[in-house]
């Protein structure tokens, strides 16, 4: 995702770019194709609200910058209430085609296993950096390889969901169209069913780690059983919260908990169980997840899994322009820098591509304002975060400099609007001096 966006931005600025993609010759456990920008965890770019949500603001900034990832996401979006979800395979195919057809881009399929000492490079290896390259990065930085464990959620076939129990509704009926307001499938639980589910979840066989490995998870992508271990009510106030939903099969009865499924492809044949990342073994997953009312006969197109995920100690290793301090001909972008999420990763790719283009064309750019979503993220990973406790981070308004409370304290809604108004003005000002081609992708 980040590498695709970096290549697009640099190519549009007039540079000749080679994309090195090891797939399909060297695969990973999670990828299925050799396409660029293949999504493996979720089909959601999360909220598209650019006035009240930091990730929605990041969407807006990337669109304003002529981002390829956002253009293709918009082209291949699926109904998802107030979220931006995409049809994953057509999205990836469209990103790949746009880059392959660009006259300044060449795609080379081989594995890069070293950090080159010459040339200008952007390493955007995503969440599954190959072992050989991870070792090379570790050797070059001298800090050792940092890692956490990341989990993916299962996907079920829609036709196997019992719609006599489940119903279609987005939380709070959010969305502009009927299709968007009914973008999720909801499976209700009463208290007894919830308690039995938690018991089974805690008792299920889990994936064991290798000797000497310690599982340090990113809080935004915790396995569901790890959340349950934090307290029996944790899930009911997290991914299984019952608020904003009314069961038409029992309108006078409030569910104790609700499992939501989000549409995973345009045909509506596949649904992702929202927030149900897991490290349970495959046999245990089918037994436990079929305890969910409405999924008792579910067939799974993909079961969940867990993988090792590498990221840099960026506040120590990278300069303000995302260059490796020890090897300034190399930039890093995307999830390996310590941002979390498809959108955040792509945004760091967008910025890395523009910074590389400016450097190679002799342009002098001011720092990206930390009042913008993009600037807040890059500031966080290149020095704004506490180095000793650095962990992957999603974009959020807590990373932004506070807004002035003119006329007294602002409510949250007004405060968030003030953040986004300021960010949009500052981002447009920065783009006015950043090198790029004029038009967004067709």
Secondary structure, DSSP 8 states (H G I E B T S, - for coil): -HHHHHHHHHHHTT--EEEE--TTTS--SS--SS-TT---S-SEEEE--TTT-HHHHHHHHHHHTT-HHHHHHHHTEE--TTEEEE-HHHHHHHHHHHHHTSTTEEEE-S---S--SSS-EEE--TT---HHHHHHHHHHHSS--EEEEEEEEEEEEGGGS-TTT-EE--GGG-SSSHHHHT-EEEEEE-HHHHHHHHHHHHHS-B----TT------GGG--HHHHHHT-TTTGGGTTT--TT---GGGTTS--SEEEEEEE-STTS-EEEEEEEE--B-HHHHHHHHTTSTT-TT--EEE--EEEEEEE--HHHHB-TTSEETTEEEEEE-GGGGTB-SHHHHHHHHHHHHHHHHHHHHT-------TTSHHHHHHHIIIIIS-GGG---B---GGGS-----TTS---HHHHHHHHHHHHHHHHHHHHTTS---SS---
